[in-house]
Amino acid sequence: MHVPERTCVGCGKKQAKHLLRRLVLNEKNQPRLDRTQDAPGRGAYLCGPGCLAAAVKRKALQRAFKKNVALDVINLEAVLQ
Ligand SMILES: [Zn+2]
């Protein structure tokens, strides 16, 4: 069976989509966790909280969403735990 894969924006590793956390932007351009992975719009994928710092450093979230995002790293890290 085909398993859809996505690339983690932090470490760049490919993983099965269901093993990754999907982030989407809310109306304030803040990334939030998409728990059901089916929110409309552009998404960014992360393995977990460990990859968030790398993604922030590489500005990978801005790239994935193609806009400036209002990053609240502390908050985001907490929801990824
Ligand atoms: Zn990763």
PDB file of the backbone (N, CA, C, O) and the ligand in Angstrom, with CONECT records:
HET     ZN  A 101       1
ATOM      1  N   MET A   1       0.841  -1.200   0.000  1.00  0.00           N
ATOM      2  CA  MET A   1       0.000   0.000   0.000  1.00  0.00           C
ATOM      3  C   MET A   1       0.875   1.249   0.000  1.00  0.00           C
ATOM      4  O   MET A   1       1.919   1.291   0.652  1.00  0.00           O
ATOM      5  N   HIS A   2       0.444   2.248  -0.727  1.00  0.00           N
ATOM      6  CA  HIS A   2       1.228   3.479  -0.797  1.00  0.00           C
ATOM      7  C   HIS A   2       1.004   4.340   0.443  1.00  0.00           C
ATOM      8  O   HIS A   2      -0.127   4.669   0.800  1.00  0.00           O
ATOM      9  N   VAL A   3       2.099   4.689   1.081  1.00  0.00           N
ATOM     10  CA  VAL A   3       2.028   5.571   2.252  1.00  0.00           C
ATOM     11  C   VAL A   3       2.505   6.949   1.843  1.00  0.00           C
ATOM     12  O   VAL A   3       3.647   7.101   1.408  1.00  0.00           O
ATOM     13  N   PRO A   4       1.645   7.970   1.974  1.00  0.00           N
ATOM     14  CA  PRO A   4       2.092   9.314   1.596  1.00  0.00           C
ATOM     15  C   PRO A   4       3.205   9.797   2.516  1.00  0.00           C
ATOM     16  O   PRO A   4       3.129   9.661   3.737  1.00  0.00           O
ATOM     17  N   GLU A   5       4.235  10.359   1.905  1.00  0.00           N
ATOM     18  CA  GLU A   5       5.379  10.848   2.677  1.00  0.00           C
ATOM     19  C   GLU A   5       5.474  12.361   2.587  1.00  0.00           C
ATOM     20  O   GLU A   5       5.090  12.976   1.592  1.00  0.00           O
ATOM     21  N   ARG A   6       5.994  12.933   3.649  1.00  0.00           N
ATOM     22  CA  ARG A   6       6.243  14.368   3.664  1.00  0.00           C
ATOM     23  C   ARG A   6       7.641  14.589   4.222  1.00  0.00           C
ATOM     24  O   ARG A   6       8.200  13.729   4.902  1.00  0.00           O
ATOM     25  N   THR A   7       8.187  15.750   3.923  1.00  0.00           N
ATOM     26  CA  THR A   7       9.528  16.090   4.390  1.00  0.00           C
ATOM     27  C   THR A   7       9.438  17.006   5.601  1.00  0.00           C
ATOM     28  O   THR A   7       8.706  17.996   5.599  1.00  0.00           O
ATOM     29  N   CYS A   8      10.189  16.660   6.627  1.00  0.00           N
ATOM     30  CA  CYS A   8      10.248  17.500   7.824  1.00  0.00           C
ATOM     31  C   CYS A   8      10.998  18.781   7.483  1.00  0.00           C
ATOM     32  O   CYS A   8      12.089  18.725   6.914  1.00  0.00           O
ATOM     33  N   VAL A   9      10.423  19.943   7.826  1.00  0.00           N
ATOM     34  CA  VAL A   9      11.079  21.207   7.488  1.00  0.00           C
ATOM     35  C   VAL A   9      12.252  21.505   8.425  1.00  0.00           C
ATOM     36  O   VAL A   9      13.023  22.434   8.183  1.00  0.00           O
ATOM     37  N   GLY A  10      12.384  20.719   9.489  1.00  0.00           N
ATOM     38  CA  GLY A  10      13.497  20.919  10.416  1.00  0.00           C
ATOM     39  C   GLY A  10      14.743  20.164   9.990  1.00  0.00           C
ATOM     40  O   GLY A  10      15.796  20.762   9.771  1.00  0.00           O
ATOM     41  N   CYS A  11      14.619  18.845   9.872  1.00  0.00           N
ATOM     42  CA  CYS A  11      15.803  18.029   9.580  1.00  0.00           C
ATOM     43  C   CYS A  11      15.868  17.587   8.127  1.00  0.00           C
ATOM     44  O   CYS A  11      16.893  17.069   7.684  1.00  0.00           O
ATOM     45  N   GLY A  12      14.790  17.782   7.379  1.00  0.00           N
ATOM     46  CA  GLY A  12      14.804  17.431   5.965  1.00  0.00           C
ATOM     47  C   GLY A  12      14.592  15.966   5.670  1.00  0.00           C
ATOM     48  O   GLY A  12      14.692  15.542   4.518  1.00  0.00           O
ATOM     49  N   LYS A  13      14.297  15.178   6.705  1.00  0.00           N
ATOM     50  CA  LYS A  13      14.062  13.750   6.491  1.00  0.00           C
ATOM     51  C   LYS A  13      12.638  13.496   6.016  1.00  0.00           C
ATOM     52  O   LYS A  13      11.690  14.167   6.424  1.00  0.00           O
ATOM     53  N   LYS A  14      12.523  12.496   5.136  1.00  0.00           N
ATOM     54  CA  LYS A  14      11.198  12.107   4.655  1.00  0.00           C
ATOM     55  C   LYS A  14      10.615  11.057   5.574  1.00  0.00           C
ATOM     56  O   LYS A  14      11.295  10.120   5.990  1.00  0.00           O
ATOM     57  N   GLN A  15       9.340  11.232   5.884  1.00  0.00           N
ATOM     58  CA  GLN A  15       8.685  10.272   6.757  1.00  0.00           C
ATOM     59  C   GLN A  15       7.257  10.084   6.303  1.00  0.00           C
ATOM     60  O   GLN A  15       6.711  10.908   5.569  1.00  0.00           O
ATOM     61  N   ALA A  16       6.657   8.994   6.745  1.00  0.00           N
ATOM     62  CA  ALA A  16       5.238   8.805   6.465  1.00  0.00           C
ATOM     63  C   ALA A  16       4.476   9.974   7.085  1.00  0.00           C
ATOM     64  O   ALA A  16       4.742  10.391   8.212  1.00  0.00           O
ATOM     65  N   LYS A  17       3.530  10.482   6.317  1.00  0.00           N
ATOM     66  CA  LYS A  17       2.800  11.678   6.728  1.00  0.00           C
ATOM     67  C   LYS A  17       2.188  11.553   8.129  1.00  0.00           C
ATOM     68  O   LYS A  17       2.201  12.503   8.911  1.00  0.00           O
ATOM     69  N   HIS A  18       1.658  10.374   8.428  1.00  0.00           N
ATOM     70  CA  HIS A  18       0.967  10.228   9.713  1.00  0.00           C
ATOM     71  C   HIS A  18       1.924  10.234  10.900  1.00  0.00           C
ATOM     72  O   HIS A  18       1.485  10.367  12.043  1.00  0.00           O
ATOM     73  N   LEU A  19       3.225  10.092  10.649  1.00  0.00           N
ATOM     74  CA  LEU A  19       4.200  10.129  11.737  1.00  0.00           C
ATOM     75  C   LEU A  19       4.680  11.546  12.022  1.00  0.00           C
ATOM     76  O   LEU A  19       5.343  11.796  13.029  1.00  0.00           O
ATOM     77  N   LEU A  20       4.342  12.466  11.130  1.00  0.00           N
ATOM     78  CA  LEU A  20       4.784  13.844  11.287  1.00  0.00           C
ATOM     79  C   LEU A  20       3.678  14.706  11.889  1.00  0.00           C
ATOM     80  O   LEU A  20       2.499  14.353  11.862  1.00  0.00           O
ATOM     81  N   ARG A  21       4.097  15.848  12.432  1.00  0.00           N
ATOM     82  CA  ARG A  21       3.107  16.822  12.920  1.00  0.00           C
ATOM     83  C   ARG A  21       2.899  17.830  11.823  1.00  0.00           C
ATOM     84  O   ARG A  21       3.859  18.360  11.263  1.00  0.00           O
ATOM     85  N   ARG A  22       1.660  18.095  11.516  1.00  0.00           N
ATOM     86  CA  ARG A  22       1.381  19.084  10.471  1.00  0.00           C
ATOM     87  C   ARG A  22       1.057  20.426  11.117  1.00  0.00           C
ATOM     88  O   ARG A  22       0.250  20.509  12.043  1.00  0.00           O
ATOM     89  N   LEU A  23       1.696  21.468  10.612  1.00  0.00           N
ATOM     90  CA  LEU A  23       1.402  22.819  11.087  1.00  0.00           C
ATOM     91  C   LEU A  23       0.676  23.582   9.995  1.00  0.00           C
ATOM     92  O   LEU A  23       1.005  23.463   8.815  1.00  0.00           O
ATOM     93  N   VAL A  24      -0.290  24.347  10.389  1.00  0.00           N
ATOM     94  CA  VAL A  24      -0.974  25.246   9.457  1.00  0.00           C
ATOM     95  C   VAL A  24      -1.006  26.622  10.114  1.00  0.00           C
ATOM     96  O   VAL A  24      -0.755  26.747  11.313  1.00  0.00           O
ATOM     97  N   LEU A  25      -1.309  27.636   9.342  1.00  0.00           N
ATOM     98  CA  LEU A  25      -1.375  28.979   9.908  1.00  0.00           C
ATOM     99  C   LEU A  25      -2.807  29.305  10.314  1.00  0.00           C
ATOM    100  O   LEU A  25      -3.764  28.951   9.625  1.00  0.00           O
ATOM    101  N   ASN A  26      -2.928  29.980  11.438  1.00  0.00           N
ATOM    102  CA  ASN A  26      -4.253  30.472  11.827  1.00  0.00           C
ATOM    103  C   ASN A  26      -4.459  31.848  11.204  1.00  0.00           C
ATOM    104  O   ASN A  26      -3.631  32.310  10.418  1.00  0.00           O
ATOM    105  N   GLU A  27      -5.556  32.496  11.556  1.00  0.00           N
ATOM    106  CA  GLU A  27      -5.890  33.776  10.907  1.00  0.00           C
ATOM    107  C   GLU A  27      -4.894  34.882  11.245  1.00  0.00           C
ATOM    108  O   GLU A  27      -4.855  35.914  10.576  1.00  0.00           O
ATOM    109  N   LYS A  28      -4.087  34.661  12.290  1.00  0.00           N
ATOM    110  CA  LYS A  28      -3.072  35.659  12.647  1.00  0.00           C
ATOM    111  C   LYS A  28      -1.686  35.292  12.118  1.00  0.00           C
ATOM    112  O   LYS A  28      -0.676  35.843  12.556  1.00  0.00           O
ATOM    113  N   ASN A  29      -1.655  34.361  11.179  1.00  0.00           N
ATOM    114  CA  ASN A  29      -0.384  33.881  10.625  1.00  0.00           C
ATOM    115  C   ASN A  29       0.514  33.231  11.668  1.00  0.00           C
ATOM    116  O   ASN A  29       1.741  33.262  11.564  1.00  0.00           O
ATOM    117  N   GLN A  30      -0.122  32.644  12.675  1.00  0.00           N
ATOM    118  CA  GLN A  30       0.649  31.905  13.664  1.00  0.00           C
ATOM    119  C   GLN A  30       0.524  30.420  13.346  1.00  0.00           C
ATOM    120  O   GLN A  30      -0.585  29.922  13.153  1.00  0.00           O
ATOM    121  N   PRO A  31       1.648  29.706  13.290  1.00  0.00           N
ATOM    122  CA  PRO A  31       1.565  28.273  13.059  1.00  0.00           C
ATOM    123  C   PRO A  31       0.867  27.581  14.223  1.00  0.00           C
ATOM    124  O   PRO A  31       1.154  27.849  15.390  1.00  0.00           O
ATOM    125  N   ARG A  32      -0.034  26.706  13.890  1.00  0.00           N
ATOM    126  CA  ARG A  32      -0.685  25.909  14.937  1.00  0.00           C
ATOM    127  C   ARG A  32      -0.673  24.461  14.494  1.00  0.00           C
ATOM    128  O   ARG A  32      -0.563  24.156  13.306  1.00  0.00           O
ATOM    129  N   LEU A  33      -0.786  23.579  15.463  1.00  0.00           N
ATOM    130  CA  LEU A  33      -0.769  22.156  15.172  1.00  0.00           C
ATOM    131  C   LEU A  33      -2.106  21.739  14.555  1.00  0.00           C
ATOM    132  O   LEU A  33      -3.171  22.027  15.103  1.00  0.00           O
ATOM    133  N   ASP A  34      -2.036  21.065  13.420  1.00  0.00           N
ATOM    134  CA  ASP A  34      -3.228  20.548  12.755  1.00  0.00           C
ATOM    135  C   ASP A  34      -3.364  19.080  13.151  1.00  0.00           C
ATOM    136  O   ASP A  34      -2.810  18.193  12.502  1.00  0.00           O
ATOM    137  N   ARG A  35      -4.095  18.847  14.204  1.00  0.00           N
ATOM    138  CA  ARG A  35      -4.145  17.501  14.779  1.00  0.00           C
ATOM    139  C   ARG A  35      -4.756  16.458  13.856  1.00  0.00           C
ATOM    140  O   ARG A  35      -4.381  15.286  13.906  1.00  0.00           O
ATOM    141  N   THR A  36      -5.688  16.874  13.019  1.00  0.00           N
ATOM    142  CA  THR A  36      -6.339  15.916  12.127  1.00  0.00           C
ATOM    143  C   THR A  36      -5.676  15.866  10.749  1.00  0.00           C
ATOM    144  O   THR A  36      -6.060  15.062   9.899  1.00  0.00           O
ATOM    145  N   GLN A  37      -4.676  16.733  10.533  1.00  0.00           N
ATOM    146  CA  GLN A  37      -3.916  16.779   9.275  1.00  0.00           C
ATOM    147  C   GLN A  37      -4.794  17.029   8.057  1.00  0.00           C
ATOM    148  O   GLN A  37      -4.421  16.643   6.949  1.00  0.00           O
ATOM    149  N   ASP A  38      -5.923  17.650   8.225  1.00  0.00           N
ATOM    150  CA  ASP A  38      -6.740  17.894   7.046  1.00  0.00           C
ATOM    151  C   ASP A  38      -7.251  19.339   6.960  1.00  0.00           C
ATOM    152  O   ASP A  38      -8.199  19.626   6.229  1.00  0.00           O
ATOM    153  N   ALA A  39      -6.615  20.241   7.711  1.00  0.00           N
ATOM    154  CA  ALA A  39      -7.001  21.650   7.608  1.00  0.00           C
ATOM    155  C   ALA A  39      -6.628  22.159   6.220  1.00  0.00           C
ATOM    156  O   ALA A  39      -5.590  21.784   5.675  1.00  0.00           O
ATOM    157  N   PRO A  40      -7.470  23.008   5.652  1.00  0.00           N
ATOM    158  CA  PRO A  40      -7.167  23.526   4.316  1.00  0.00           C
ATOM    159  C   PRO A  40      -5.964  24.451   4.329  1.00  0.00           C
ATOM    160  O   PRO A  40      -5.600  25.010   5.363  1.00  0.00           O
ATOM    161  N   GLY A  41      -5.358  24.602   3.171  1.00  0.00           N
ATOM    162  CA  GLY A  41      -4.233  25.521   3.048  1.00  0.00           C
ATOM    163  C   GLY A  41      -2.900  24.813   3.125  1.00  0.00           C
ATOM    164  O   GLY A  41      -2.815  23.592   3.259  1.00  0.00           O
ATOM    165  N   ARG A  42      -1.881  25.612   3.036  1.00  0.00           N
ATOM    166  CA  ARG A  42      -0.523  25.135   3.027  1.00  0.00           C
ATOM    167  C   ARG A  42      -0.140  24.593   4.391  1.00  0.00           C
ATOM    168  O   ARG A  42      -0.536  25.141   5.419  1.00  0.00           O
ATOM    169  N   GLY A  43       0.620  23.530   4.398  1.00  0.00           N
ATOM    170  CA  GLY A  43       1.065  22.957   5.663  1.00  0.00           C
ATOM    171  C   GLY A  43       2.568  22.804   5.700  1.00  0.00           C
ATOM    172  O   GLY A  43       3.230  22.772   4.662  1.00  0.00           O
ATOM    173  N   ALA A  44       3.100  22.709   6.907  1.00  0.00           N
ATOM    174  CA  ALA A  44       4.520  22.406   7.090  1.00  0.00           C
ATOM    175  C   ALA A  44       4.597  21.237   8.053  1.00  0.00           C
ATOM    176  O   ALA A  44       3.813  21.145   8.998  1.00  0.00           O
ATOM    177  N   TYR A  45       5.534  20.356   7.813  1.00  0.00           N
ATOM    178  CA  TYR A  45       5.610  19.149   8.622  1.00  0.00           C
ATOM    179  C   TYR A  45       6.864  19.109   9.461  1.00  0.00           C
ATOM    180  O   TYR A  45       7.937  19.513   9.014  1.00  0.00           O
ATOM    181  N   LEU A  46       6.728  18.619  10.679  1.00  0.00           N
ATOM    182  CA  LEU A  46       7.851  18.469  11.599  1.00  0.00           C
ATOM    183  C   LEU A  46       7.789  17.099  12.252  1.00  0.00           C
ATOM    184  O   LEU A  46       6.706  16.572  12.508  1.00  0.00           O
ATOM    185  N   CYS A  47       8.977  16.513  12.527  1.00  0.00           N
ATOM    186  CA  CYS A  47       9.027  15.234  13.244  1.00  0.00           C
ATOM    187  C   CYS A  47       8.545  15.418  14.682  1.00  0.00           C
ATOM    188  O   CYS A  47       7.874  14.550  15.240  1.00  0.00           O
ATOM    189  N   GLY A  48       8.893  16.547  15.265  1.00  0.00           N
ATOM    190  CA  GLY A  48       8.558  16.762  16.666  1.00  0.00           C
ATOM    191  C   GLY A  48       9.207  18.025  17.162  1.00  0.00           C
ATOM    192  O   GLY A  48       9.766  18.791  16.377  1.00  0.00           O
ATOM    193  N   PRO A  49       9.139  18.254  18.476  1.00  0.00           N
ATOM    194  CA  PRO A  49       9.670  19.508  19.025  1.00  0.00           C
ATOM    195  C   PRO A  49      11.158  19.683  18.751  1.00  0.00           C
ATOM    196  O   PRO A  49      11.636  20.811  18.627  1.00  0.00           O
ATOM    197  N   GLY A  50      11.890  18.589  18.655  1.00  0.00           N
ATOM    198  CA  GLY A  50      13.331  18.671  18.414  1.00  0.00           C
ATOM    199  C   GLY A  50      13.677  19.320  17.087  1.00  0.00           C
ATOM    200  O   GLY A  50      14.744  19.917  16.941  1.00  0.00           O
ATOM    201  N   CYS A  51      12.785  19.207  16.131  1.00  0.00           N
ATOM    202  CA  CYS A  51      13.069  19.748  14.802  1.00  0.00           C
ATOM    203  C   CYS A  51      12.580  21.183  14.659  1.00  0.00           C
ATOM    204  O   CYS A  51      12.849  21.834  13.649  1.00  0.00           O
ATOM    205  N   LEU A  52      11.869  21.675  15.655  1.00  0.00           N
ATOM    206  CA  LEU A  52      11.344  23.035  15.575  1.00  0.00           C
ATOM    207  C   LEU A  52      12.480  24.061  15.556  1.00  0.00           C
ATOM    208  O   LEU A  52      12.471  24.991  14.749  1.00  0.00           O
ATOM    209  N   ALA A  53      13.450  23.886  16.447  1.00  0.00           N
ATOM    210  CA  ALA A  53      14.564  24.830  16.541  1.00  0.00           C
ATOM    211  C   ALA A  53      15.319  24.905  15.218  1.00  0.00           C
ATOM    212  O   ALA A  53      15.686  25.987  14.760  1.00  0.00           O
ATOM    213  N   ALA A  54      15.544  23.753  14.616  1.00  0.00           N
ATOM    214  CA  ALA A  54      16.251  23.708  13.337  1.00  0.00           C
ATOM    215  C   ALA A  54      15.439  24.421  12.263  1.00  0.00           C
ATOM    216  O   ALA A  54      15.987  25.148  11.435  1.00  0.00           O
ATOM    217  N   ALA A  55      14.136  24.205  12.287  1.00  0.00           N
ATOM    218  CA  ALA A  55      13.262  24.833  11.300  1.00  0.00           C
ATOM    219  C   ALA A  55      13.276  26.355  11.473  1.00  0.00           C
ATOM    220  O   ALA A  55      13.286  27.099  10.492  1.00  0.00           O
ATOM    221  N   VAL A  56      13.275  26.805  12.718  1.00  0.00           N
ATOM    222  CA  VAL A  56      13.285  28.242  12.995  1.00  0.00           C
ATOM    223  C   VAL A  56      14.598  28.849  12.507  1.00  0.00           C
ATOM    224  O   VAL A  56      14.612  29.906  11.877  1.00  0.00           O
ATOM    225  N   LYS A  57      15.698  28.164  12.808  1.00  0.00           N
ATOM    226  CA  LYS A  57      17.014  28.636  12.416  1.00  0.00           C
ATOM    227  C   LYS A  57      17.142  28.755  10.898  1.00  0.00           C
ATOM    228  O   LYS A  57      17.743  29.700  10.387  1.00  0.00           O
ATOM    229  N   ARG A  58      16.582  27.807  10.203  1.00  0.00           N
ATOM    230  CA  ARG A  58      16.676  27.795   8.737  1.00  0.00           C
ATOM    231  C   ARG A  58      15.572  28.635   8.094  1.00  0.00           C
ATOM    232  O   ARG A  58      15.479  28.704   6.869  1.00  0.00           O
ATOM    233  N   LYS A  59      14.753  29.261   8.900  1.00  0.00           N
ATOM    234  CA  LYS A  59      13.595  30.012   8.400  1.00  0.00           C
ATOM    235  C   LYS A  59      12.738  29.132   7.492  1.00  0.00           C
ATOM    236  O   LYS A  59      12.151  29.596   6.515  1.00  0.00           O
ATOM    237  N   ALA A  60      12.687  27.874   7.840  1.00  0.00           N
ATOM    238  CA  ALA A  60      11.995  26.906   6.985  1.00  0.00           C
ATOM    239  C   ALA A  60      10.482  27.078   7.034  1.00  0.00           C
ATOM    240  O   ALA A  60       9.782  26.765   6.071  1.00  0.00           O
ATOM    241  N   LEU A  61       9.981  27.578   8.166  1.00  0.00           N
ATOM    242  CA  LEU A  61       8.528  27.751   8.250  1.00  0.00           C
ATOM    243  C   LEU A  61       8.079  28.884   7.341  1.00  0.00           C
ATOM    244  O   LEU A  61       7.058  28.782   6.660  1.00  0.00           O
ATOM    245  N   GLN A  62       8.854  29.964   7.338  1.00  0.00           N
ATOM    246  CA  GLN A  62       8.532  31.071   6.431  1.00  0.00           C
ATOM    247  C   GLN A  62       8.526  30.586   4.986  1.00  0.00           C
ATOM    248  O   GLN A  62       7.672  30.964   4.184  1.00  0.00           O
ATOM    249  N   ARG A  63       9.511  29.731   4.679  1.00  0.00           N
ATOM    250  CA  ARG A  63       9.600  29.211   3.313  1.00  0.00           C
ATOM    251  C   ARG A  63       8.428  28.289   3.000  1.00  0.00           C
ATOM    252  O   ARG A  63       7.837  28.362   1.923  1.00  0.00           O
ATOM    253  N   ALA A  64       8.105  27.435   3.941  1.00  0.00           N
ATOM    254  CA  ALA A  64       7.031  26.466   3.702  1.00  0.00           C
ATOM    255  C   ALA A  64       5.690  27.176   3.514  1.00  0.00           C
ATOM    256  O   ALA A  64       4.872  26.772   2.687  1.00  0.00           O
ATOM    257  N   PHE A  65       5.479  28.235   4.289  1.00  0.00           N
ATOM    258  CA  PHE A  65       4.194  28.938   4.198  1.00  0.00           C
ATOM    259  C   PHE A  65       4.232  30.085   3.194  1.00  0.00           C
ATOM    260  O   PHE A  65       3.210  30.705   2.901  1.00  0.00           O
ATOM    261  N   LYS A  66       5.421  30.355   2.675  1.00  0.00           N
ATOM    262  CA  LYS A  66       5.615  31.423   1.692  1.00  0.00           C
ATOM    263  C   LYS A  66       5.149  32.788   2.211  1.00  0.00           C
ATOM    264  O   LYS A  66       4.649  33.613   1.446  1.00  0.00           O
ATOM    265  N   LYS A  67       5.313  33.011   3.480  1.00  0.00           N
ATOM    266  CA  LYS A  67       5.026  34.328   4.036  1.00  0.00           C
ATOM    267  C   LYS A  67       5.672  34.448   5.406  1.00  0.00           C
ATOM    268  O   LYS A  67       6.160  33.465   5.963  1.00  0.00           O
ATOM    269  N   ASN A  68       5.670  35.646   5.937  1.00  0.00           N
ATOM    270  CA  ASN A  68       6.190  35.829   7.282  1.00  0.00           C
ATOM    271  C   ASN A  68       5.220  35.240   8.283  1.00  0.00           C
ATOM    272  O   ASN A  68       4.021  35.513   8.235  1.00  0.00           O
ATOM    273  N   VAL A  69       5.733  34.444   9.175  1.00  0.00           N
ATOM    274  CA  VAL A  69       4.852  33.855  10.157  1.00  0.00           C
ATOM    275  C   VAL A  69       5.130  34.468  11.528  1.00  0.00           C
ATOM    276  O   VAL A  69       6.263  34.823  11.851  1.00  0.00           O
ATOM    277  N   ALA A  70       4.076  34.582  12.318  1.00  0.00           N
ATOM    278  CA  ALA A  70       4.204  35.116  13.669  1.00  0.00           C
ATOM    279  C   ALA A  70       4.556  33.948  14.585  1.00  0.00           C
ATOM    280  O   ALA A  70       3.685  33.282  15.144  1.00  0.00           O
ATOM    281  N   LEU A  71       5.847  33.726  14.716  1.00  0.00           N
ATOM    282  CA  LEU A  71       6.299  32.545  15.436  1.00  0.00           C
ATOM    283  C   LEU A  71       6.313  32.747  16.946  1.00  0.00           C
ATOM    284  O   LEU A  71       6.917  33.690  17.457  1.00  0.00           O
ATOM    285  N   ASP A  72       5.648  31.858  17.636  1.00  0.00           N
ATOM    286  CA  ASP A  72       5.720  31.809  19.089  1.00  0.00           C
ATOM    287  C   ASP A  72       6.357  30.460  19.424  1.00  0.00           C
ATOM    288  O   ASP A  72       5.675  29.463  19.663  1.00  0.00           O
ATOM    289  N   VAL A  73       7.686  30.470  19.432  1.00  0.00           N
ATOM    290  CA  VAL A  73       8.415  29.204  19.520  1.00  0.00           C
ATOM    291  C   VAL A  73       8.097  28.443  20.811  1.00  0.00           C
ATOM    292  O   VAL A  73       7.907  27.227  20.789  1.00  0.00           O
ATOM    293  N   ILE A  74       8.040  29.156  21.919  1.00  0.00           N
ATOM    294  CA  ILE A  74       7.798  28.518  23.208  1.00  0.00           C
ATOM    295  C   ILE A  74       6.451  27.784  23.207  1.00  0.00           C
ATOM    296  O   ILE A  74       6.336  26.634  23.631  1.00  0.00           O
ATOM    297  N   ASN A  75       5.453  28.498  22.714  1.00  0.00           N
ATOM    298  CA  ASN A  75       4.117  27.944  22.645  1.00  0.00           C
ATOM    299  C   ASN A  75       4.040  26.752  21.707  1.00  0.00           C
ATOM    300  O   ASN A  75       3.429  25.728  22.011  1.00  0.00           O
ATOM    301  N   LEU A  76       4.678  26.918  20.560  1.00  0.00           N
ATOM    302  CA  LEU A  76       4.643  25.891  19.535  1.00  0.00           C
ATOM    303  C   LEU A  76       5.369  24.638  20.013  1.00  0.00           C
ATOM    304  O   LEU A  76       4.938  23.512  19.764  1.00  0.00           O
ATOM    305  N   GLU A  77       6.463  24.861  20.693  1.00  0.00           N
ATOM    306  CA  GLU A  77       7.216  23.735  21.226  1.00  0.00           C
ATOM    307  C   GLU A  77       6.347  22.941  22.201  1.00  0.00           C
ATOM    308  O   GLU A  77       6.385  21.711  22.234  1.00  0.00           O
ATOM    309  N   ALA A  78       5.578  23.663  22.980  1.00  0.00           N
ATOM    310  CA  ALA A  78       4.721  23.011  23.973  1.00  0.00           C
ATOM    311  C   ALA A  78       3.649  22.149  23.310  1.00  0.00           C
ATOM    312  O   ALA A  78       3.367  21.042  23.769  1.00  0.00           O
ATOM    313  N   VAL A  79       3.051  22.656  22.229  1.00  0.00           N
ATOM    314  CA  VAL A  79       1.986  21.861  21.596  1.00  0.00           C
ATOM    315  C   VAL A  79       2.543  20.676  20.827  1.00  0.00           C
ATOM    316  O   VAL A  79       1.822  19.714  20.561  1.00  0.00           O
ATOM    317  N   LEU A  80       3.817  20.735  20.468  1.00  0.00           N
ATOM    318  CA  LEU A  80       4.419  19.623  19.721  1.00  0.00           C
ATOM    319  C   LEU A  80       4.843  18.479  20.629  1.00  0.00           C
ATOM    320  O   LEU A  80       5.115  17.373  20.162  1.00  0.00           O
ATOM    321  N   GLN A  81       4.899  18.747  21.914  1.00  0.00           N
ATOM    322  CA  GLN A  81       5.367  17.700  22.853  1.00  0.00           C
ATOM    323  C   GLN A  81       4.460  16.476  22.808  1.00  0.00           C
ATOM    324  O   GLN A  81       4.699  15.505  23.526  1.00  0.00           O
TER     325      GLN A  81
HETATM  326 ZN    ZN A 101      12.700  16.368  11.594  1.00  0.00          ZN2+
END
